[in-house]
Amino acid sequence: MLDTATIRAQFPILKTQVHGKPLIYLDNAATTQKPLAVLDASRRYYETQNANVHRGSHYLSQLATEAHEQARETAAGFINAPETAELLFTSGCTMGINLAADTIAKSGMIRPGEEIILSAAEHHSNIVPWQMLCERTGAVLRVIPLTPGQTLDMEAYQNLLSPRTRIVAIGHVSNTLGTVNPVREITALARQNRPDTIVLVDGAQAVSHMKVDVQELGCDFYAFSGHKLYAPTGIGALWGKRELLEQLPPWMGGGEMIKEVTFEKTVYNDIPFKYEAGTPNIEGAVAMAAAMDYVSGLGLHNIAAHEQKLTDMAVEGLKAMPRLTVLAPDVPHSAVVSVLAEGIHHYDLGTLLDQMGIAVRTGHHCCQPLMCALGTTGTTRASFALYNTEEEVKTFLRSMNRALEMLS
């Protein structure tokens, strides 16, 4: 069990007052708040280690390099990567997916007419890069539809698989529905269909809520962001299998990603540096490692159990409200619940909740194709984190009832 009182004391922003009321922060799927352990790691880096990495012989450069590469080891271990060199630092999940898609497009691996399978519930960051790849290569997108219960239609997925399938890109957890996709099964089916299928997983909504093991999942790429994992914005990672990373071309050119440069030819560096041109976000990497240590210390199984209790409480309470429709109502949710309110715009509902001190997310959540499939322009979404409490969920449910009455 989590001691939420002790935990909350580690998050200074949770003391904020909003419109004269204590902040209840339920927008964690958009970004999480930062504990003192992370804030201290950022400050300590700049106060005691700040220098550029890898190319300096002086003391501070050596300290910064050691801290940066230790952060890489921590991040690789956090997702059970087979080796540290397979972990690339990025600015976030979006950059990671774009890096993978763009280098695959440049590699010549994809032939015209080959197919890329996505799901109807994907975030734009796991749609647009693949559309851009298709424009460059002549590949074709295929989309897994949802069942009436708003889960992935696995029978339809199996029917989409064909000799033309070359890439499957899937979210581990839906940022809107909160559903957990069967990534291991999706990967296994793809490989049974065609062994050289590349499987990428968008893990942005998973890594802070559950233990992720990329070896167990069997995928080729796994991308995630630090800021949804109690780390700063502007840092994330892409894990990729060594054989793919060595085969694919560099993404950006510049310092660090080279071994030797002449005007006639450049020899590229080994992984991971081949994909990390320029000065990296050193402080961000160090702080993300601190965030990983923080959640690991609390125990991801404890975090998952705590968040599941809160989510179940919210889902059941919202389902009991006659004017609300809970999305994916009959399956487990992973710390996210979205609702549609009959005759009420999601923005109006979110604005009223904000006046009551409750931060939720309204809109399409960067999932416009999903909204289209649901027949709406947006939802009201509450999302939970390790510092949220049962009392906050109860207050949220009372406030939702009051807001619905006020808008009726």
N, C-alpha and C positions, 0 to 999 in steps of 0.2 A: 504493500500500500504506500501511496505517496503522502507525505506530510505537506499538504498544500499551504499551510500557514507559513512554514519555514521556507518553502519554495517561493512563495509570492514576495517575501521580504527580499529576495535576490533580484527582483525585477522592479527597478525604481519607477518606471513609467506607470505601473499599475496603481500607484498612489494618485494618479491624475483625477481631477474633478472635471466632469463634462456637464455643462449647463447646471451646475450646482449639485450634481449627483456623482457618486463614485463610478468611475469608468468600469464598465463590463465589456471586455474586449473579446468579441466573438468573430473576428475577421482573420483568423490565423491561417486560413488557406491562401490568403493574399500575401501576408507576411507575418512572421512571429516577432514577439518582443525579445529583448536581449538581456540575459542575466549578467550580474556583476562579473562572473568568471570570464565572460566574453568581452565585456567592456574593459576589464582590467588587462586582458591579453592584448587588446588593441593599443591601449595606452602604454603598456609596458614595452611593446615592440618599438613604438616611436620614441620612448624615453631612453631605451637602453640598447637597442639593436639596429636602429634604422640605417641602412646602407643598401646599395644595389648588390644583387646576388650573383654568384657563379664566376664573375670575371675579376674580382678584386682579391689582392693578396693581403690587404690590411685586416686588422683585427675585427672591426665592425662588419666588414663584408663577410668575413668568415662566420661570425655569429648569425648574421641575417641568412646566409646560405644554409647553415645548419638548421635554423628554425624553420625555414621554408621547406626543406627536404624532409624534416621530421613531420611537418604538417602533411606532406604527401603520404608518408608512411601511415600516419593516423587515418587519413581519408581512405586509403586503399584497404586498410584493415577493417574499417567501419563497414564496408560492403563486401568483405571477404574476397577482394581481388586476388588472383593467383600471384601477382607480383606488383611491386610498387611502381615500376616503370610504365605500367599500363594505365596509370591514373594521370589524366591530363587536367590541369587547372584551367578553368574557364571563367567567364564573367557570370555564368549562371546556366540554368537548364536550356534556355533559348539558344545561347551561343553553342552549347554542346551539341544540340540537335542540328543546328546549322553547320557546324564544323563537320559532323558526320555526313550530312546530306551533300554538302558542297564538294567534299573530297571524293565521295563516291561518284558524284557526277563527273568530276574531272578525271577520274581514274580510267574511264572506259569500261568499267564493269557492267554497266547497264546498257542494254541494247534496245533499239526502238521496238515498241510493242510489249516489252516486258512489264510486269505489273508490280505495283506497290500497294499493299493492303494496310488501311488505317481503320479506325472505328468511327462510328457516328458521334461519339462522345469526346473526341479529341480536342484539346486546347489548340488554339491557333498556332502555337509554337511547334506543334507536332502535325500541322497540316501544311502551312505555307511553305516551309523549306522543301517539302516533298513535291509540292506543286511546281516550285521553281526548278527542282531537279527534272521533273517531267518536261517542262518547257525546253530545257537544254538537251535532253537525251531522247525524247520521243517515247518515254515510258508512260504508263497509264495508271491512274489511281483507281483503286477499288475500295469500297467502303463496307465494313461489317455493320449491318443494321442492328437496332435494339429490339428486344422482345417487348411484348405489351407491358411486362413488368419492369422495363427500362434497364435490363441487363444486356450484356452482349449476346447476340444470337449465335451461339457456337455452331449450330447446325449450318447456318448460313455461311459462317466462316469456313467450315470444312468444304462447302460447295464452291467457295471463291478460290480456294487453293487449286492451282493448276501448274503444268510445266512452265507457264509464263511467270509464275510468282517469283520475284527476286528479293523483295524487301517486305518485311512486316514491321510496322512501327506502331507501338501500342502504349497507352498510359497504364501505369501500374495501378493507380487509384484515380478515379474521376474527380476533378476539382469541383464539379457541379453536383453530380449525383452522389458522390461519396462511396460509390461501389468499388470493390476490389476486383480487378480483372484476373482471371486464371492464367497468369503470364507463363508459368511453367508448362501448362497444357498447350497454350497457344504456340509456344516455341517448339515443343515436341512435335506437334502436328505439322508445323511448317517444315521441320527437318525431315519428317517422314515423307512429305510430299516432294521436297527437293532439298538435298543435303546442303547445297551451297546458299540457301536462303539466308539473308542477313536480317537479324532480329534486333531492333532497337527498342529499348524501354524508356519511357519518360517517367522518371521516378520522383518528380518534384513533390508530389503529394504523399509519397510513401515513406521517405527516409526518416522523417521525424516521428512516425507513428508505429513503425514495425521494424523488426530486424530484417535487413536486406542481405541476401547472399547471392551474388551474381553467378557463382559457380553452380549453385543449386537451381537457379532460374534457367540457366543454360543459354542466356542471350549473348549477343555479340557486343552490344553497346548498352550502357546504362548511364543516363544523364540526370543530374539533379542540381538544385540551387541551394546555396547556404542560407539565404535569408528566410527560407521556410523551415530552417533547422536551428533557429535561435542564433544564427551568425549574421554578419553584416550583409548588406546588399552589395552587388558587384563581384561576388565570388561564387563559384560552383565547381563542378567537376564533370568530366566525361570519362567513364571507364570504357576501354575497348580491348578486345583480344589482341595480343601481340602480333599474331600473323596478319591481321587486318591492318593494324596501325603501321606495320612495316611495309605493307603492300601499297597503301594509299599514299597519295602525294601530300606535301605540306599544304597548309591552308593559307598562311600568311608568310610573307618574307620579311627578313630583318635580322637584327641581332639575336643571338642565342640559338636560333634554329639552324645554325650553320656550323660546319667544321672548318671549311676553307672557302674563301671567296676570291675569285679573280674576275676580270672583265670577260673572260672567255667562258668560265664555268664556275658553278657553286656546288660544293659537296655538302649535303644536308646532314644535320646532326642525328644522333640516335634518339629513339623515344625515351622519355616523353618530350624532350626539348625540341624535337623536330616540329612540334605543334604549338610551341610557346614562344612565338616571336616577341621581342621587345621586353621591357621591364614588366614583370608580373605584378599582380596585386599581392605583395608579400604579406602585408598586414592582414589582408582579408583571409589569406590561406591560414595564417597563424591563428586568427580568431575563429575560423571555421573549425579548425582542429580542437580549439578550446571548447567550442559548442558540442562537438562530438564526444569529447571526454566528459562533458557535463551530463549529457543525456545517457551516456553509457554508465556513468556513476549512479544515476538514478535507476537504471535498468529499463531497457526498452519494453520488456514484458510488463513491468509495473506501469509504465506510461500507457501502454496499449490498454491494459485493464481499466485504468482510471478513465481514460478518454472514452472507452466503449461504454462505461456506465453512464457518463454524461450524455453521450450521443443517444443511447437507448432512451434515456429519460426525456430528452428533447423530442425525439421522434414520436414517442408515445403521447406526449403532451400535445404536440402539434397535430397529430392525427385525430385527436379528440375535439379539435376546434372545427365547427361545421363549415366555415367559409374557406378553410384551407385545404389544399391538396399537397401532400408530401410526395416528392418525387422518389421513385424506387422504394415504395413503402414497405414491401414485403421481403426485403433482403437486408443483411447487415450493412451498416454504414461505417466508414472509417473516418470518424471525427468531422464529418460534413453532413449537413442536412439542408436541402433547398425546398422552398414552398412556393406555390402559386396561390394568390388570394383572389377569390371570385369578385370581379368588379372593382378591384383596387389595383392601382399601378404600383409596381414594386418600389419605385423611387419614393412615392408618398409613404409607403409603409416603413421603408428604411429611414426616412427623414424623421418620422414620428418617434421611432425607436431611438434615434440619436438624441432627440430632445429628452428622452428618459435615461440617457447615459449609456445606451447600449450600442456598440459598434458592430454592425453587420455589413455584408456586401450586397449591393443590388446591381442588376444589369445582366448582361449576357455572359459575364465571366470569361471572356475571350473564347466563347464556344458558340458562335453564331449558327453554325450548321446544326448543332444540337438543339438550340432554341427553335430553329425552323422546324425540326422534326417534332418538337414538343408543341408546336403551334403557339409560341409566345415570343415576346421580345426580350424577356428577362425574368429572373426569379429573385427572391429574397433568400440569402444564404447565411446560415450561422455555421461557424467552424470552430473547433475546440482545440485546446492545447493543454499541456501538463499543468499549467498554473490556474486553469479554470476550476470552479468549484460547483458542487451541487446547489448551493444557495444561489449562485449566479444563474444557473439554469432555471431554477424556480422563478427568480425575478424576471428573467427573459420571457418565460411562458406567461406570467401575469401581465407583463408589459405588452406582449403580443396580443393578448386578449383585449386589453384596454385600447391599443391602437386600432384593432379591428372594429371595436365599438365606436370609436371616434370617427372612423372613416366610413361607417355604414350609413 
